[in-house]
Every structure is written in structure tokens, then in C-alpha cells.
């Protein structure tokens, strides 16, 4: 697929409209935003949208699954996005998850050659750690007041925790990331010293 879908596209059967749309599929497959997979993709979208406040023209940019990083800023900064939440889809209301983020080195995939790199590394300029802070399932993930963002250059991770595969929130805070809300996120990403 090389262009953005609107959701109005119709499935067909034997050359005729089947009565279901792409929007029907999206509602069925992706409505549980607290689910780790959907929340992670949503965090990537929040980072992307903080950098691109005006909607891009149709067919200009879509999420790419096989890049060695998640988002590219308008100035070309390669960003790895990680998300976490205290509330999980499968846990009871009063049990909170330990906040931990994956920071492990990865083998980059090259679409042009259909091969993987031979040396694992952190393939980005900076990380954005996205934390949904609500501690009740009554709060919507769409409420941006409940999101905290921590921006940290990859060079800090490479220097301070070069071989570490994961990091807790408390350990991350010791590395002094820049904390921001959604409104300030794009500016922080573009201005943080690499």
C-alpha cells in the first residue's frame, strides 16, 4: 500500500461491494488502545503529530514498520519511541505495572537489500519515552493531559548504559531526560542537544 487510506474504502466480493469498509476493520482491530501493541503505535503517532502540527497532504507519510527507528523529525532526527502505562488491558484496576522501557540494541533491517545488519546498535539519534500516567481505566488514552514524554539523546544511553537492554522509570530519570507534555514535545525533540 503506497497511499493513505481514508477508511471509506469498500471490501468487494465477486466484483460488488461487500458491505464492509476499512473503517469497520480499523474499529474491530484497533479500538483497544490500552493494549500494548496499539498503545505503542499510538505513542509513535503522538510523537509524529507533535512534530507535524498541520496535517500532511494525502499520500505523503505513513508509518513504516521495518525502519530501524520509528519517526523522523522534519529536521531529519531519527527517533525511537517507547511507551509504557501503569494500567494494562489485562490487569485488575488496582494493580499497576512496573514502568520499564526497552532500550536494547537491535539489528537494523535494510528494505533495499532485504538483509539485516550484522552488528546490533541503537539505530536512532534520540529516544522519546512516552508514559500514560493514568491509574484508572476510566481515563481515555486520548486525553493528552495524562501523557508524560521524556526525551533523551541516544548518546547518553550509549555512554551511561551501553549494554543495558531495558530501563526502569527511576533509572531513566537518573539520566536526566527532558520531561515535557504533548504541547512542548515537538520543540523539545528539535532543540535537544545531540
Phi and psi restraints in degrees (value plus and minus 20) as a CYANA .aco file:
   2 UNK   PHI    -131.5   -91.5
   2 UNK   PSI     -14.1    25.9
   3 UNK   PHI    -159.7  -119.7
   3 UNK   PSI     136.8   176.8
   4 UNK   PHI     -91.9   -51.9
   4 UNK   PSI     120.1   160.1
   5 UNK   PHI    -109.7   -69.7
   5 UNK   PSI     134.8   174.8
   6 UNK   PHI    -115.3   -75.3
   6 UNK   PSI     -40.3    -0.3
   7 UNK   PHI      81.8   121.8
   7 UNK   PSI     -38.3     1.7
   8 UNK   PHI    -105.7   -65.7
   8 UNK   PSI     -27.3    12.7
   9 UNK   PHI     -80.9   -40.9
   9 UNK   PSI     117.1   157.1
  10 UNK   PHI    -119.5   -79.5
  10 UNK   PSI     118.5   158.5
  11 UNK   PHI     -92.7   -52.7
  11 UNK   PSI     129.9   169.9
  12 UNK   PHI    -144.8  -104.8
  12 UNK   PSI     136.8   176.8
  13 UNK   PHI    -162.3  -122.3
  13 UNK   PSI     101.5   141.5
  14 UNK   PHI      34.7    74.7
  14 UNK   PSI      19.5    59.5
  15 UNK   PHI      60.1   100.1
  15 UNK   PSI     -15.7    24.3
  16 UNK   PHI    -143.7  -103.7
  16 UNK   PSI     137.4   177.4
  17 UNK   PHI     -80.2   -40.2
  17 UNK   PSI     112.3   152.3
  18 UNK   PHI    -112.3   -72.3
  18 UNK   PSI     -26.8    13.2
  19 UNK   PHI      69.5   109.5
  19 UNK   PSI      -9.5    30.5
  20 UNK   PHI    -151.5  -111.5
  20 UNK   PSI     129.9   169.9
  21 UNK   PHI    -141.4  -101.4
  21 UNK   PSI     151.1   191.1
  22 UNK   PHI     -81.6   -41.6
  22 UNK   PSI     -56.9   -16.9
  23 UNK   PHI     -80.8   -40.8
  23 UNK   PSI     -58.8   -18.8
  24 UNK   PHI     -79.6   -39.6
  24 UNK   PSI     -63.6   -23.6
  25 UNK   PHI     -81.7   -41.7
  25 UNK   PSI     -68.8   -28.8
  26 UNK   PHI     -78.2   -38.2
  26 UNK   PSI     -64.2   -24.2
  27 UNK   PHI     -80.2   -40.2
  27 UNK   PSI     -64.0   -24.0
  28 UNK   PHI     -87.3   -47.3
  28 UNK   PSI     -64.2   -24.2
  29 UNK   PHI    -106.8   -66.8
  29 UNK   PSI     -49.1    -9.1
  30 UNK   PHI    -146.7  -106.7
  30 UNK   PSI      -3.2    36.8
  31 UNK   PHI     -97.6   -57.6
  31 UNK   PSI     -41.2    -1.2
  32 UNK   PHI    -104.7   -64.7
  32 UNK   PSI      60.4   100.4
  33 UNK   PHI     -88.5   -48.5
  33 UNK   PSI     -42.3    -2.3
  34 UNK   PHI     -94.6   -54.6
  34 UNK   PSI     -39.1     0.9
  35 UNK   PHI     -76.8   -36.8
  35 UNK   PSI     117.1   157.1
  36 UNK   PHI     -72.9   -32.9
  36 UNK   PSI     -61.2   -21.2
  37 UNK   PHI     -87.4   -47.4
  37 UNK   PSI     -69.9   -29.9
  38 UNK   PHI     -85.6   -45.6
  38 UNK   PSI     -59.2   -19.2
  39 UNK   PHI     -82.8   -42.8
  39 UNK   PSI     -59.1   -19.1
  40 UNK   PHI     -83.7   -43.7
  40 UNK   PSI     -63.6   -23.6
  41 UNK   PHI     -87.0   -47.0
  41 UNK   PSI     -58.8   -18.8
  42 UNK   PHI     -83.7   -43.7
  42 UNK   PSI     -59.4   -19.4
  43 UNK   PHI     -80.6   -40.6
  43 UNK   PSI     -61.5   -21.5
  44 UNK   PHI     -80.3   -40.3
  44 UNK   PSI     -62.2   -22.2
  45 UNK   PHI     -83.7   -43.7
  45 UNK   PSI     -60.6   -20.6
  46 UNK   PHI     -82.0   -42.0
  46 UNK   PSI     -62.8   -22.8
  47 UNK   PHI     -83.1   -43.1
  47 UNK   PSI     -68.5   -28.5
  48 UNK   PHI     -76.8   -36.8
  48 UNK   PSI     -68.5   -28.5
  49 UNK   PHI     -89.3   -49.3
  49 UNK   PSI     -48.6    -8.6
  50 UNK   PHI     -86.8   -46.8
  50 UNK   PSI     -45.7    -5.7
  51 UNK   PHI    -110.6   -70.6
  51 UNK   PSI     -39.6     0.4
  52 UNK   PHI    -149.1  -109.1
  52 UNK   PSI      51.6    91.6
  53 UNK   PHI     -81.7   -41.7
  53 UNK   PSI     -53.7   -13.7
  54 UNK   PHI    -112.0   -72.0
  54 UNK   PSI     115.9   155.9
  55 UNK   PHI     -78.4   -38.4
  55 UNK   PSI     115.2   155.2
  56 UNK   PHI     -90.5   -50.5
  56 UNK   PSI     135.8   175.8
  57 UNK   PHI     -79.6   -39.6
  57 UNK   PSI     132.8   172.8
  58 UNK   PHI     -74.1   -34.1
  58 UNK   PSI     128.8   168.8
  59 UNK   PHI      49.0    89.0
  59 UNK   PSI      -0.5    39.5
  60 UNK   PHI    -119.8   -79.8
  60 UNK   PSI     -62.4   -22.4
  61 UNK   PHI    -168.2  -128.2
  61 UNK   PSI     116.6   156.6
  62 UNK   PHI    -156.8  -116.8
  62 UNK   PSI     143.2   183.2
  63 UNK   PHI     -85.3   -45.3
  63 UNK   PSI     117.5   157.5
  64 UNK   PHI    -135.4   -95.4
  64 UNK   PSI     104.4   144.4
  65 UNK   PHI     -94.0   -54.0
  65 UNK   PSI     -48.0    -8.0
  66 UNK   PHI    -126.2   -86.2
  66 UNK   PSI      -8.2    31.8
  67 UNK   PHI     -91.8   -51.8
  67 UNK   PSI     134.9   174.9
  68 UNK   PHI    -100.2   -60.2
  68 UNK   PSI     -13.4    26.6
  69 UNK   PHI    -168.6  -128.6
  69 UNK   PSI     153.4   193.4
  70 UNK   PHI    -117.6   -77.6
  70 UNK   PSI     -60.6   -20.6
  71 UNK   PHI    -160.2  -120.2
  71 UNK   PSI     127.1   167.1
  72 UNK   PHI    -133.6   -93.6
  72 UNK   PSI     109.7   149.7
  73 UNK   PHI     -96.6   -56.6
  73 UNK   PSI     143.4   183.4
  74 UNK   PHI     -75.8   -35.8
  74 UNK   PSI     -49.3    -9.3
  75 UNK   PHI    -106.7   -66.7
  75 UNK   PSI     -20.4    19.6
  76 UNK   PHI      77.8   117.8
  76 UNK   PSI     -13.3    26.7
  77 UNK   PHI     -91.0   -51.0
  77 UNK   PSI     111.4   151.4
  78 UNK   PHI    -110.4   -70.4
  78 UNK   PSI     105.0   145.0
  79 UNK   PHI    -140.1  -100.1
  79 UNK   PSI     111.2   151.2
  80 UNK   PHI    -121.1   -81.1
  80 UNK   PSI     108.2   148.2
  81 UNK   PHI    -130.9   -90.9
  81 UNK   PSI     109.4   149.4
  82 UNK   PHI    -145.5  -105.5
  82 UNK   PSI     123.2   163.2
  83 UNK   PHI    -149.7  -109.7
  83 UNK   PSI     135.2   175.2
  84 UNK   PHI    -173.1  -133.1
  84 UNK   PSI     142.5   182.5
  85 UNK   PHI    -172.7  -132.7
  85 UNK   PSI     129.5   169.5
  86 UNK   PHI     -91.8   -51.8
  86 UNK   PSI     -54.8   -14.8
  87 UNK   PHI    -117.4   -77.4
  87 UNK   PSI     111.0   151.0
  88 UNK   PHI    -132.7   -92.7
  88 UNK   PSI     134.7   174.7
  89 UNK   PHI     -79.6   -39.6
  89 UNK   PSI     -52.6   -12.6
  90 UNK   PHI    -120.3   -80.3
  90 UNK   PSI     -21.0    19.0
  91 UNK   PHI    -122.6   -82.6
  91 UNK   PSI     133.1   173.1
  92 UNK   PHI     -83.1   -43.1
  92 UNK   PSI     138.6   178.6
  93 UNK   PHI     -73.9   -33.9
  93 UNK   PSI     -58.1   -18.1
  94 UNK   PHI    -115.6   -75.6
  94 UNK   PSI      -8.6    31.4
  95 UNK   PHI    -132.6   -92.6
  95 UNK   PSI     102.8   142.8
  96 UNK   PHI    -127.0   -87.0
  96 UNK   PSI     121.8   161.8
  97 UNK   PHI     -94.9   -54.9
  97 UNK   PSI     127.8   167.8
  98 UNK   PHI     -93.5   -53.5
  98 UNK   PSI     112.6   152.6
  99 UNK   PHI    -102.4   -62.4
  99 UNK   PSI      99.3   139.3
 100 UNK   PHI    -167.1  -127.1
 100 UNK   PSI     120.7   160.7
 101 UNK   PHI    -142.0  -102.0
 101 UNK   PSI     124.7   164.7
 102 UNK   PHI     -99.6   -59.6
 102 UNK   PSI     105.0   145.0
 103 UNK   PHI    -147.9  -107.9
 103 UNK   PSI      -3.7    36.3
 104 UNK   PHI     -85.8   -45.8
 104 UNK   PSI     132.5   172.5
 105 UNK   PHI     -91.1   -51.1
 105 UNK   PSI     126.7   166.7
 106 UNK   PHI    -151.0  -111.0
 106 UNK   PSI     135.0   175.0
 107 UNK   PHI    -104.3   -64.3
 107 UNK   PSI     102.3   142.3
 108 UNK   PHI     -96.0   -56.0
 108 UNK   PSI     122.6   162.6
 109 UNK   PHI    -117.8   -77.8
 109 UNK   PSI     117.6   157.6
 110 UNK   PHI    -130.8   -90.8
 110 UNK   PSI      89.4   129.4
 111 UNK   PHI     -83.0   -43.0
 111 UNK   PSI     -55.6   -15.6
 112 UNK   PHI     -84.1   -44.1
 112 UNK   PSI     -59.0   -19.0
 113 UNK   PHI    -123.9   -83.9
 113 UNK   PSI     -27.0    13.0
 114 UNK   PHI      35.7    75.7
 114 UNK   PSI      21.2    61.2
 115 UNK   PHI    -153.5  -113.5
 115 UNK   PSI     142.9   182.9
 116 UNK   PHI    -123.1   -83.1
 116 UNK   PSI     128.7   168.7
 117 UNK   PHI     -82.2   -42.2
 117 UNK   PSI     139.3   179.3
 118 UNK   PHI    -117.7   -77.7
 118 UNK   PSI     -32.4     7.6
 119 UNK   PHI    -142.0  -102.0
 119 UNK   PSI     106.1   146.1
 120 UNK   PHI     -96.7   -56.7
 120 UNK   PSI     119.9   159.9
 121 UNK   PHI    -178.5  -138.5
 121 UNK   PSI     152.8   192.8
 122 UNK   PHI    -106.7   -66.7
 122 UNK   PSI      90.9   130.9
 123 UNK   PHI    -112.8   -72.8
 123 UNK   PSI      22.7    62.7
 124 UNK   PHI    -169.0  -129.0
 124 UNK   PSI     148.4   188.4
 125 UNK   PHI    -108.3   -68.3
 125 UNK   PSI     -52.5   -12.5
 126 UNK   PHI    -175.0  -135.0
 126 UNK   PSI     141.0   181.0
 127 UNK   PHI    -130.3   -90.3
 127 UNK   PSI     122.9   162.9
 128 UNK   PHI    -138.5   -98.5
 128 UNK   PSI      95.4   135.4
 129 UNK   PHI    -116.0   -76.0
 129 UNK   PSI      97.6   137.6
 130 UNK   PHI    -127.1   -87.1
 130 UNK   PSI     102.3   142.3
 131 UNK   PHI    -140.0  -100.0
 131 UNK   PSI      98.0   138.0
 132 UNK   PHI    -103.9   -63.9
 132 UNK   PSI      93.7   133.7
 133 UNK   PHI    -111.3   -71.3
 133 UNK   PSI     -26.5    13.5
 134 UNK   PHI     -80.5   -40.5
 134 UNK   PSI     125.4   165.4
 135 UNK   PHI    -139.8   -99.8
 135 UNK   PSI       6.1    46.1
 136 UNK   PHI    -166.1  -126.1
 136 UNK   PSI     126.2   166.2
 137 UNK   PHI     -96.7   -56.7
 137 UNK   PSI     -23.5    16.5
 138 UNK   PHI     -95.5   -55.5
 138 UNK   PSI     -35.3     4.7
 139 UNK   PHI    -111.6   -71.6
 139 UNK   PSI     109.6   149.6
 140 UNK   PHI     -96.8   -56.8
 140 UNK   PSI     121.2   161.2
 141 UNK   PHI     -85.3   -45.3
 141 UNK   PSI     -33.2     6.8
 142 UNK   PHI    -100.0   -60.0
 142 UNK   PSI     -29.5    10.5
 143 UNK   PHI    -103.8   -63.8
 143 UNK   PSI      80.6   120.6
 144 UNK   PHI     -88.5   -48.5
 144 UNK   PSI     -32.9     7.1
 145 UNK   PHI     -85.8   -45.8
 145 UNK   PSI     -39.1     0.9
 146 UNK   PHI    -119.2   -79.2
 146 UNK   PSI      -4.1    35.9
 147 UNK   PHI    -133.2   -93.2
 147 UNK   PSI     110.3   150.3
 148 UNK   PHI    -131.7   -91.7
 148 UNK   PSI     124.1   164.1
 149 UNK   PHI    -145.9  -105.9
 149 UNK   PSI     112.1   152.1
 150 UNK   PHI    -139.9   -99.9
 150 UNK   PSI     100.2   140.2
 151 UNK   PHI    -129.2   -89.2
 151 UNK   PSI     109.4   149.4
 152 UNK   PHI    -162.6  -122.6
 152 UNK   PSI     108.4   148.4
 153 UNK   PHI     -81.7   -41.7
 153 UNK   PSI     122.5   162.5
 154 UNK   PHI     -80.0   -40.0
 154 UNK   PSI     -51.6   -11.6
 155 UNK   PHI     -79.3   -39.3
 155 UNK   PSI     -51.5   -11.5
 156 UNK   PHI     -87.3   -47.3
 156 UNK   PSI     -64.4   -24.4
 157 UNK   PHI     -83.0   -43.0
 157 UNK   PSI     -63.8   -23.8
 158 UNK   PHI     -83.2   -43.2
 158 UNK   PSI     -53.4   -13.4
 159 UNK   PHI    -101.1   -61.1
 159 UNK   PSI     -65.4   -25.4
 160 UNK   PHI    -108.3   -68.3
 160 UNK   PSI     -55.6   -15.6
 161 UNK   PHI    -158.3  -118.3
 161 UNK   PSI      42.2    82.2
 162 UNK   PHI     -80.5   -40.5
 162 UNK   PSI     -53.9   -13.9
 163 UNK   PHI    -129.8   -89.8
 163 UNK   PSI     -14.5    25.5
 164 UNK   PHI     -93.2   -53.2
 164 UNK   PSI     119.5   159.5
 165 UNK   PHI    -117.7   -77.7
 165 UNK   PSI     -42.9    -2.9
 166 UNK   PHI    -164.2  -124.2
 166 UNK   PSI     141.6   181.6
 167 UNK   PHI    -165.3  -125.3
 167 UNK   PSI     114.9   154.9
 168 UNK   PHI     -99.2   -59.2
 168 UNK   PSI     143.4   183.4
 169 UNK   PHI     -80.6   -40.6
 169 UNK   PSI     -63.1   -23.1
 170 UNK   PHI     -83.0   -43.0
 170 UNK   PSI     -59.7   -19.7
 171 UNK   PHI     -90.1   -50.1
 171 UNK   PSI     -56.8   -16.8
 172 UNK   PHI     -80.9   -40.9
 172 UNK   PSI     -65.1   -25.1
 173 UNK   PHI     -81.3   -41.3
 173 UNK   PSI     -50.7   -10.7
 174 UNK   PHI     -85.9   -45.9
 174 UNK   PSI     -41.0    -1.0
 175 UNK   PHI    -105.3   -65.3
 175 UNK   PSI     -20.5    19.5
 176 UNK   PHI      38.2    78.2
 176 UNK   PSI      36.3    76.3
 177 UNK   PHI     -88.7   -48.7
 177 UNK   PSI     141.9   181.9
 178 UNK   PHI    -103.5   -63.5
 178 UNK   PSI     100.4   140.4
 179 UNK   PHI    -112.6   -72.6
 179 UNK   PSI     116.3   156.3
 180 UNK   PHI    -168.2  -128.2
 180 UNK   PSI     147.0   187.0
 181 UNK   PHI    -117.4   -77.4
 181 UNK   PSI    -198.5  -158.5
 182 UNK   PHI     -81.0   -41.0
 182 UNK   PSI     -61.1   -21.1
 183 UNK   PHI     -79.4   -39.4
 183 UNK   PSI     -53.7   -13.7
 184 UNK   PHI    -118.3   -78.3
 184 UNK   PSI     -23.4    16.6
 185 UNK   PHI     -80.5   -40.5
 185 UNK   PSI     -69.6   -29.6
 186 UNK   PHI     -78.0   -38.0
 186 UNK   PSI     -63.1   -23.1
 187 UNK   PHI     -85.8   -45.8
 187 UNK   PSI     -59.6   -19.6
 188 UNK   PHI     -83.4   -43.4
 188 UNK   PSI     -65.7   -25.7
 189 UNK   PHI     -77.5   -37.5
 189 UNK   PSI     -64.8   -24.8
 190 UNK   PHI     -97.2   -57.2
 190 UNK   PSI     -41.8    -1.8
 191 UNK   PHI    -124.4   -84.4
 191 UNK   PSI     -35.2     4.8
 192 UNK   PHI     -83.9   -43.9
 192 UNK   PSI     118.1   158.1
 193 UNK   PHI     -93.7   -53.7
 193 UNK   PSI     107.5   147.5
